[in-house]
Every structure is written in structure tokens, then in C-alpha cells.
């Protein structure tokens, strides 16, 4: 007998989807390699402090608003299953996440088979065959892979096998006392490692190509975070540490240590030989596709690091094979929060809604608003001021205002923006004459301007509102599938877009003007 759904991995994404399916009474099973949920967090990050924000004291009573500042909780109707009840630390210990996920699994009653490592997945006309390490074979109509990215993403450098790896090295700082250390990589894992060694190592160099990107400037939380950048102070204030802008050409044994030629990008590729006692490679992780046989090997993107997926998480070349969690960040790599719990928890909810629509005859949930434009204004203003999904998954998730041929309005929440054109065209939201997509977004080229530079100039004025560089609501109108106009709600320091004169009145005028099929195109 085949399950409707077989989920591989009991990390945050697998548990999130399983909890939704359990609530439905669906036919599913979760297979987990480890002996408990959240095995990843028993080892990572190696220095045992998360960089996902856990803001307990927000001043808000509204649980939806509180989720804007809670980057660790999964979505649940149980108020006891909030991560903020497990730690008061702004950057909490990883062990608290392990404890939280164990409780989430127990209290939601999700059906997980632990100590079950998947070894082979194949596909035929009737679905998938999944074989585990013990030889047990299971059948499923659909498979959802939520395993994270378990393999180190090692660069193609001769001698890289001589380096210690972030995922396996001994992080005890005392073992680095008075040593010269090279860390290959310039992401948060590399800087986290460097920060831990600053009190013991004699010299620490971090090396990588390109300009260093700071999260406070790009608004991508996977770029270098302030909590990990103490190392930059030690570099710029001449404390024996350095950031090397260049490429490692080779890693060579040199007595008890290593000789590493580096081509420096700032000096016309001048190559300099540098000597180190230890070399650590911390260059991220990648998707493991080795369990798929030739009948269902998924295509990949970003140099093979992630599976290639549709906007709702289905493999682009293997029907019925879905992905959830950090694996799904390939579509918007380094542009959104999809690779992190506070982003993918909403993408999993969107996937669940699409699975119910596609396979169980449940239409995507919509709310009837009637024909009054004021009802649409109220709904949009209420959502942009309250929604945690639009806040966390800026640009990627949007709400839809749907105009029927008879002039009535309906509203759908948290739809993947890239999914909208095909979904509207296919009638997934009923008959639609025109529609608006409502998102929260940063302004164009926001990452090219230092937000702390007061001389950078003011953002430009655009028709229909201020196109600010900070996060603000954007409403785009489409008729017959074609873009017609857009409206930007003026950014606000407190993220409260509810002023009658500044926000509501211009939005009302925009919607009223563009509900008519004779409205003209505006930029």
C-alpha cells in the first residue's frame, strides 16, 4: 500500500509539513536518519549559538506581529509551541532548538520513524519506491525531501583534502593556541569560527573572492551578520588578523604546516605564498542527490547546490517530487529568507495549500470582500500592518486582491509571487478579470547604498507613492495577465502604514482608478 506522502527528514521543515498533514488526518509518514528530530542542530552551528533572532519582548500582544521578531518558531495553533518560551536569549543556544523541535514533534503527534536512513529513491508510473538502510521498502504517491543541505560545498582547490572541514574539525580554541590559521570562506560559518579563535590563535586570515557583503546592507540574513563580525574590528584596528580578498590557488604540505599561494584581487592577481599551521575550509553546504536513481534524479541549480523547483516546491523535472525547507532557496538564492526557518515555515504552508488544492480538491483559501473598494483598502492595510509572512518573505510571498468579472472582490493570502501568473490563468482562484499582488519589498538598488550614510540622498519619488529603500508595501495591478500599474505605500519608521492621508487615501485612489478596464498603463 502506498502512502499519499512520504517526507524525508524531521528537521523544522519536515516537522512543519507533517504537522499540517497530521491536522488534516492525511496519509503520510516521516523518515528521519537521526534518533530524534532536529539532528542538524545537535552539531550545528559548531560553536553552538544560533544567529536567528529570538526577540521575546516586542511590546506586541498580537501573536502574528510577534512572529515578525521570532525567527525560530514553527507555525502552530498551540501557544505553548513558541520558541520564545524556550529561551530568553536574543541569539539562543542551539541545544534549545533541539529541545523545542522534540517538543513540537511530540505535541503535534507527527508520525516519524527515527533511525531510518533513506538509501535509494526510484520512480515509476504509480509513484515512488523508497528503500532504507535496513532494506525496508515503502511506496508513496508523492515524496517531500526536507533533509537540508548535508554535504560540505568544497571548492575546487588542489590540496583541499588537506584542510580541516568546518563540519568535522575540533572547535576547541585551546588547540589553536599561538598558531597561524587560515580559514577558507567568508560566510557566517567562517567568521563564527574566526571569532571563536581570536583569544588563542596568533594570526587568523580569512580568504575569499569578491566584495564582502554585510547583512545590514543587503537585507539578506545569510550575508555576514553583525554578531559575527568582531573579526573585522581586529583586522582594521591592526590586531594581527586579516581579511584576504583573493583566491587560494593550492594547499601544500610544508613541514608541520602548510604553504598556501593566494592570488590577491586587489593587487592585479599578485600571488603571495603564505604559511599556516592550520587550514580550515568553511564554504557552505550542498544538496545530496545520491539517493535518487536514474528514474528520478532532480535537476539542480546554483552549481548543483540546490534542486531546481517550481514556485511551490515541486521538482521541475520529476513530477510528484517536492522539496521543503532550506533546500528550496535556489529560486531566490541570497535574496530572501527562504533558506531559514523564519522564511521557509511560510513556504511550507504554501506548499501544503497547493497539495490540498492539487490532490484533494480543496481550493486555495479566499475571503469574499464584496464590491466595495473600501473593503479592499481595509484588508490590504490590515495585512501589511500585521502579516508575519509578507514581512519575513518580502518579495517572495504576496497577497492577492482578485476582481471577478461581476465586479466583486476576493482576497487570497501568502501566495508565492512567481506562482501567481500561471495560477490565475489556470483558474485556481476562480474567475478573475484583474488582480493585484500585494508584497512588502525593499526599494530598487537598496543594497547599493550605505543606509548609515546621510549624504546618500533621498529616495526618488514615483507615481503612486514613495519608492523608498527600506521595507514598504507595494501593490501591483494586472489585467488579463498583463501588468498595468504599481503603487508604493510610503515607508514608515514604525512599519505602520495606516495614516489616512499618507497611506489609505492614495491606496484607495489607486484601486478605484484601476478597477476600471479602461484605466491606462502607469509605471
GUVEX-652610 format. One line per 10 residues: their letters; for each residue z, y, x of C-alpha. Coordinates in nm, 3 decimals. Last residue first. Example, Ala and Ser with C-alpha at 12.3 -4.5 7.8 and 13.67 -1.06 7.14 Angstrom:
residues 2
sa	0.714 -0.106 1.367  0.780 -0.450 1.230;
end
This chain:
residues 523
xxxxxxxxxx	-1.442 5.288 0.489  -1.540 5.355 0.131  -1.801 5.181 -0.084  -1.862 5.337 -0.424  -1.692 5.250 -0.752  -1.930 5.147 -1.032  -1.757 4.812 -1.099  -1.442 5.007 -1.197  -1.118 4.862 -1.065  -1.185 5.067 -0.750;
xxxxxxxxxx	-1.076 5.407 -0.875  -0.764 5.288 -1.054  -0.653 5.083 -0.753  -0.693 5.374 -0.511  -0.528 5.627 -0.742  -0.229 5.400 -0.796  -0.198 5.343 -0.420  -0.205 5.719 -0.355  0.067 5.772 -0.621  0.293 5.488 -0.507;
xxxxxxxxxx	0.313 5.561 -0.135  0.365 5.924 -0.034  0.429 6.098 -0.366  0.620 5.824 -0.546  0.800 5.702 -0.233  0.834 5.324 -0.229  0.712 5.202 0.107  1.046 5.124 0.269  0.991 4.998 0.623  1.289 5.206 0.745;
xxxxxxxxxx	1.072 5.418 0.977  0.785 5.432 0.729  0.414 5.376 0.776  0.179 5.542 0.528  0.015 5.293 0.295  -0.335 5.213 0.417  -0.617 5.173 0.162  -0.936 4.975 0.201  -1.275 4.975 0.033  -1.562 4.763 -0.097;
xxxxxxxxxx	-1.576 4.433 0.095  -1.813 4.189 -0.071  -1.706 3.870 -0.249  -1.832 3.987 -0.587  -1.606 4.290 -0.549  -1.353 4.319 -0.269  -1.067 4.567 -0.220  -0.847 4.584 0.089  -0.483 4.694 0.064  -0.298 4.755 0.391;
xxxxxxxxxx	0.080 4.774 0.422  0.242 4.908 0.742  0.356 4.782 1.082  0.327 5.048 1.352  0.001 5.192 1.480  -0.053 5.404 1.173  -0.370 5.418 0.965  -0.237 5.690 0.737  -0.368 5.678 0.385  -0.669 5.643 0.161;
xxxxxxxxxx	-0.931 5.787 0.390  -0.814 5.772 0.748  -0.588 5.995 0.951  -0.565 5.904 1.318  -0.244 5.807 1.491  -0.057 6.080 1.678  -0.087 6.139 2.048  0.011 5.930 2.349  0.232 6.206 2.486  0.547 6.058 2.334;
xxxxxxxxxx	0.501 5.741 2.540  0.751 5.488 2.402  0.494 5.300 2.194  0.276 5.256 2.505  -0.073 5.234 2.357  -0.328 4.955 2.396  -0.134 4.709 2.182  -0.176 4.920 1.869  -0.554 4.907 1.913  -0.605 4.915 1.534;
xxxxxxxxxx	-0.284 4.963 1.339  -0.024 4.694 1.287  -0.055 4.497 0.969  0.121 4.402 0.645  -0.122 4.247 0.401  -0.253 4.291 0.049  -0.592 4.139 -0.036  -0.754 4.294 -0.343  -0.979 4.118 -0.591  -1.289 4.160 -0.800;
xxxxxxxxxx	-1.462 3.974 -1.083  -1.238 3.668 -1.052  -1.248 3.366 -1.282  -0.975 3.120 -1.190  -0.773 3.127 -0.868  -0.938 2.823 -0.708  -1.271 2.943 -0.842  -1.484 2.827 -0.548  -1.580 3.184 -0.454  -1.215 3.290 -0.463;
xxxxxxxxxx	-1.113 3.000 -0.240  -1.405 3.052 0.000  -1.323 3.419 0.052  -0.941 3.377 0.052  -0.886 3.107 0.316  -0.904 3.351 0.611  -0.625 3.556 0.451  -0.391 3.258 0.419  -0.239 3.308 0.073  0.121 3.426 0.051;
xxxxxxxxxx	0.141 3.528 -0.315  -0.101 3.525 -0.608  -0.118 3.805 -0.868  -0.310 3.833 -1.194  -0.480 4.128 -1.361  -0.669 4.162 -1.688  -1.002 4.344 -1.704  -1.195 4.085 -1.906  -1.389 3.975 -1.595  -1.058 3.894 -1.421;
xxxxxxxxxx	-0.910 4.119 -1.150  -0.701 3.929 -0.895  -0.440 4.103 -0.678  -0.393 3.867 -0.386  -0.102 3.853 -0.141  -0.174 3.812 0.228  -0.093 3.584 0.518  -0.249 3.616 0.865  -0.244 3.997 0.909  0.136 4.002 0.944;
xxxxxxxxxx	0.291 3.657 0.924  0.655 3.769 0.956  0.644 4.065 0.719  0.399 3.909 0.474  0.623 3.602 0.456  0.950 3.798 0.438  0.843 3.978 0.122  1.065 4.268 0.010  0.909 4.610 0.049  0.552 4.482 0.060;
xxxxxxxxxx	0.622 4.273 -0.250  0.782 4.536 -0.468  0.515 4.793 -0.386  0.243 4.543 -0.472  0.404 4.435 -0.798  0.487 4.784 -0.919  0.137 4.910 -0.839  -0.015 4.611 -1.019  0.199 4.675 -1.327  0.092 5.040 -1.314;
xxxxxxxxxx	-0.273 4.934 -1.326  -0.213 4.798 -1.678  -0.430 4.500 -1.781  -0.173 4.222 -1.793  0.027 4.109 -1.491  -0.004 3.730 -1.511  0.156 3.556 -1.212  -0.029 3.301 -1.001  0.068 2.965 -0.849  -0.221 2.782 -0.677;
xxxxxxxxxx	-0.345 2.532 -0.933  -0.175 2.192 -0.959  -0.427 1.909 -0.989  -0.252 1.669 -0.753  -0.486 1.637 -0.453  -0.640 1.978 -0.397  -0.391 2.202 -0.573  -0.079 2.017 -0.455  -0.219 1.997 -0.101  -0.304 2.370 -0.113;
xxxxxxxxxx	0.049 2.459 -0.218  0.194 2.241 0.060  -0.033 2.404 0.318  0.082 2.749 0.204  0.444 2.639 0.235  0.368 2.503 0.582  0.212 2.838 0.673  0.533 3.006 0.556  0.754 2.795 0.786  0.487 2.853 1.053;
xxxxxxxxxx	0.581 3.213 1.116  0.960 3.221 1.151  0.947 2.881 1.320  0.705 2.991 1.591  0.338 2.922 1.676  0.212 3.103 1.366  0.380 3.429 1.473  0.060 3.628 1.523  -0.194 3.738 1.782  -0.137 3.513 2.083;
xxxxxxxxxx	-0.360 3.240 1.938  -0.476 3.323 1.586  -0.671 3.007 1.498  -0.504 2.802 1.774  -0.155 2.857 1.635  -0.158 2.545 1.419  0.011 2.312 1.669  0.326 2.525 1.645  0.391 2.389 1.299  0.167 2.180 1.080;
xxxxxxxxxx	-0.156 1.985 1.122  -0.373 1.804 0.869  -0.603 1.504 0.882  -0.754 1.435 0.541  -1.108 1.516 0.651  -1.156 1.490 1.030  -1.397 1.755 1.169  -1.235 2.092 1.099  -0.887 1.939 1.096  -0.692 2.068 0.799;
xxxxxxxxxx	-0.436 2.347 0.848  -0.491 2.580 0.553  -0.718 2.826 0.739  -0.924 2.533 0.874  -0.824 2.367 1.199  -0.933 2.316 1.559  -0.652 2.128 1.731  -0.463 2.306 2.009  -0.458 2.310 2.392  -0.813 2.186 2.443;
xxxxxxxxxx	-0.931 2.494 2.629  -0.822 2.721 2.344  -0.974 2.499 2.074  -0.977 2.128 1.982  -1.185 1.883 1.779  -0.991 1.601 1.622  -1.039 1.237 1.725  -1.066 1.044 1.400  -1.282 0.733 1.440  -1.279 0.748 1.819;
xxxxxxxxxx	-0.908 0.666 1.837  -0.633 0.922 1.797  -0.306 0.865 1.986  -0.433 1.046 2.299  -0.465 1.382 2.125  -0.157 1.538 2.287  -0.165 1.914 2.224  -0.071 2.149 2.507  0.220 2.311 2.688  0.300 2.621 2.892;
xxxxxxxxxx	0.239 2.729 3.249  0.577 2.677 3.416  0.498 2.522 3.756  0.785 2.520 4.004  0.738 2.545 4.382  1.033 2.504 4.619  1.098 2.589 4.986  0.822 2.847 4.997  0.564 2.982 5.243  0.292 3.234 5.166;
xxxxxxxxxx	-0.065 3.238 5.293  -0.249 3.555 5.190  -0.595 3.581 5.041  -0.745 3.923 4.969  -0.916 3.894 4.631  -1.008 4.262 4.617  -0.649 4.375 4.668  -0.503 4.396 4.318  -0.631 4.050 4.226  -0.447 3.879 4.512;
xxxxxxxxxx	-0.580 3.538 4.616  -0.273 3.322 4.697  -0.257 3.055 4.969  0.056 2.840 4.923  0.230 2.668 5.212  0.509 2.436 5.103  0.849 2.316 5.218  1.018 2.064 5.445  0.726 2.066 5.685  0.435 2.243 5.518;
xxxxxxxxxx	0.293 2.049 5.224  0.006 2.232 5.060  -0.039 2.396 4.719  -0.386 2.542 4.667  -0.574 2.850 4.547  -0.289 3.013 4.354  -0.445 3.304 4.171  -0.331 3.663 4.163  -0.097 3.932 4.043  0.224 3.839 4.226;
xxxxxxxxxx	0.551 3.951 4.066  0.816 3.995 4.332  1.179 3.931 4.419  1.362 4.055 4.728  1.567 4.320 4.542  1.327 4.612 4.566  1.404 4.802 4.245  1.062 4.712 4.101  1.113 4.342 4.158  1.479 4.316 4.054;
xxxxxxxxxx	1.402 4.522 3.746  1.113 4.291 3.659  1.344 3.989 3.685  1.557 4.132 3.405  1.255 4.048 3.190  1.375 3.750 2.987  1.564 3.922 2.706  1.287 4.184 2.693  1.037 3.925 2.582  0.719 3.843 2.770;
xxxxxxxxxx	0.442 3.751 2.527  0.520 3.483 2.271  0.659 3.738 2.025  0.321 3.905 1.982  0.394 4.267 1.892  0.165 4.375 2.180  0.393 4.648 2.317  0.741 4.507 2.260  0.603 4.164 2.350  0.507 4.272 2.701;
xxxxxxxxxx	0.179 4.156 2.855  0.150 4.116 3.231  -0.200 4.201 3.348  -0.427 3.925 3.467  -0.367 3.619 3.679  -0.037 3.453 3.761  0.238 3.431 4.020  0.615 3.464 4.002  0.797 3.505 4.333  1.166 3.442 4.391;
xxxxxxxxxx	1.346 3.506 4.721  1.696 3.409 4.835  1.778 3.194 4.532  2.135 3.191 4.401  2.204 3.482 4.166  1.841 3.531 4.064  1.788 3.166 3.972  1.849 3.181 3.595  1.628 3.489 3.561  1.344 3.311 3.739;
xxxxxxxxxx	1.362 3.017 3.499  1.359 3.240 3.190  1.073 3.432 3.352  0.865 3.117 3.391  0.947 2.989 3.042  0.878 3.332 2.893  0.529 3.349 3.040  0.424 3.436 3.392  0.323 3.107 3.545  0.355 2.942 3.887;
xxxxxxxxxx	0.712 2.993 4.004  0.751 3.023 4.380  1.099 2.984 4.529  1.236 3.079 4.870  1.576 2.914 4.907  1.921 3.056 4.978  2.080 2.847 4.698  1.821 2.668 4.485  2.036 2.360 4.410  2.308 2.592 4.283;
xxxxxxxxxx	2.081 2.715 4.002  2.090 2.375 3.822  1.754 2.364 3.641  1.660 2.013 3.766  1.284 1.991 3.708  1.132 1.786 3.422  0.974 2.018 3.162  0.931 2.309 3.401  0.741 2.091 3.644  0.813 2.059 4.017;
xxxxxxxxxx	0.508 2.116 4.233  0.339 1.851 4.446  0.113 1.745 4.158  -0.040 2.095 4.168  -0.194 2.000 4.506  -0.538 2.135 4.423  -0.500 2.374 4.129  -0.642 2.300 3.784  -0.354 2.444 3.583  -0.105 2.212 3.411;
xxxxxxxxxx	-0.051 2.254 3.038  0.251 2.027 3.009  0.219 1.780 2.720  0.443 1.783 2.412  0.277 2.051 2.198  0.445 2.025 1.858  0.452 1.692 1.681  0.371 1.807 1.329  0.068 1.591 1.253  0.000 1.551 0.881;
xxxxxxxxxx	-0.182 1.233 0.781  -0.352 1.176 0.447  -0.439 0.867 0.244  -0.187 0.669 0.442  -0.159 0.314 0.572  0.118 0.184 0.794  0.107 -0.073 1.075  0.417 -0.186 1.263  0.334 -0.285 1.621  0.669 -0.182 1.766;
xxxxxxxxxx	0.509 0.120 1.933  0.372 0.247 1.602  0.038 0.193 1.432  -0.107 0.442 1.184  -0.410 0.346 0.972  -0.573 0.634 0.789  -0.773 0.679 0.470  -0.998 0.476 0.243  -1.331 0.542 0.419  -1.184 0.459 0.759;
xxxxxxxxxx	-0.952 0.636 1.001  -0.757 0.542 1.314  -0.423 0.651 1.457  -0.255 0.477 1.752  0.077 0.487 1.937  0.317 0.652 1.695  0.676 0.637 1.820  0.939 0.529 1.571  1.293 0.585 1.689  1.359 0.762 1.358;
xxxxxxxxxx	1.210 0.680 1.019  1.244 0.993 0.808  1.271 1.026 0.431  1.393 1.376 0.354  1.723 1.394 0.170  1.736 1.773 0.169  2.099 1.767 0.281  2.049 1.515 0.561  1.733 1.664 0.711  1.872 2.017 0.695;
xxxxxxxxxx	2.198 1.901 0.851  2.017 1.746 1.146  1.799 2.055 1.177  2.105 2.280 1.197  2.277 2.068 1.462  1.969 2.067 1.683  1.929 2.442 1.629  2.291 2.496 1.733  2.220 2.299 2.051  1.953 2.554 2.141;
xxxxxxxxxx	2.224 2.818 2.182  2.168 3.136 1.981  1.998 3.462 2.079  2.162 3.709 1.838  2.469 3.485 1.842  2.659 3.437 1.517  2.561 3.073 1.489  2.540 2.801 1.225  2.566 3.007 0.906  2.277 3.228 1.024;
xxxxxxxxxx	2.068 2.910 1.034  2.053 2.908 0.657  2.088 2.578 0.479  2.402 2.667 0.286  2.201 2.892 0.056  2.016 2.582 -0.071  1.684 2.688 -0.224  1.515 2.612 0.109  1.278 2.762 0.359  1.367 2.683 0.722;
xxxxxxxxxx	1.596 2.913 0.913  1.528 3.015 1.273  1.372 3.361 1.285  1.618 3.538 1.057  1.552 3.913 1.053  1.285 3.910 0.783  1.477 3.625 0.621  1.747 3.878 0.527  1.497 4.055 0.306  1.441 3.738 0.106;
xxxxxxxxxx	1.815 3.668 0.086  1.879 4.010 -0.078  2.228 4.123 0.022  2.097 4.340 0.304  2.311 4.521 0.563  2.148 4.307 0.832  2.445 4.129 0.992  2.347 3.774 1.086  2.047 3.852 1.304  1.932 3.529 1.467;
xxxxxxxxxx	1.625 3.624 1.671  1.426 3.350 1.840  1.477 3.368 2.216  1.671 3.041 2.222  1.924 2.972 2.496  1.949 2.626 2.657  1.822 2.691 3.010  1.558 2.420 2.970  1.432 2.567 2.643  1.400 2.297 2.550;
xxxxxxxxxx	1.565 1.960 2.603  1.763 1.876 2.284  1.544 2.132 2.108  1.238 1.907 2.124  1.431 1.626 1.953  1.451 1.832 1.635  1.547 1.546 1.405  1.722 1.235 1.532  1.665 0.923 1.744  1.333 1.050 1.875;
xxxxxxxxxx	0.978 0.934 1.804  0.984 1.051 1.444  0.779 0.907 1.157  0.802 1.089 0.823  0.718 0.911 0.498  0.546 1.027 0.182  0.500 0.954 -0.190  0.590 1.277 -0.367  0.901 1.343 -0.574  0.808 1.711 -0.568;
xxxxxxxxxx	1.139 1.812 -0.405  1.080 1.542 -0.144  0.733 1.685 -0.078  0.876 2.033 -0.015  1.150 1.891 0.209  0.892 1.682 0.397  0.687 1.994 0.467  0.984 2.176 0.616  1.106 1.867 0.802  0.769 1.822 0.971;
xxxxxxxxxx	0.754 2.191 1.061  1.109 2.211 1.200  1.084 1.889 1.406  1.063 1.551 1.241  0.722 1.450 1.378  0.430 1.258 1.229  0.399 1.306 0.855  0.238 1.032 0.644  0.123 1.146 0.303  -0.008 0.968 -0.006;
xxx	0.135 0.644 0.128  -0.094 0.343 0.134  0.000 0.000 0.000;
end
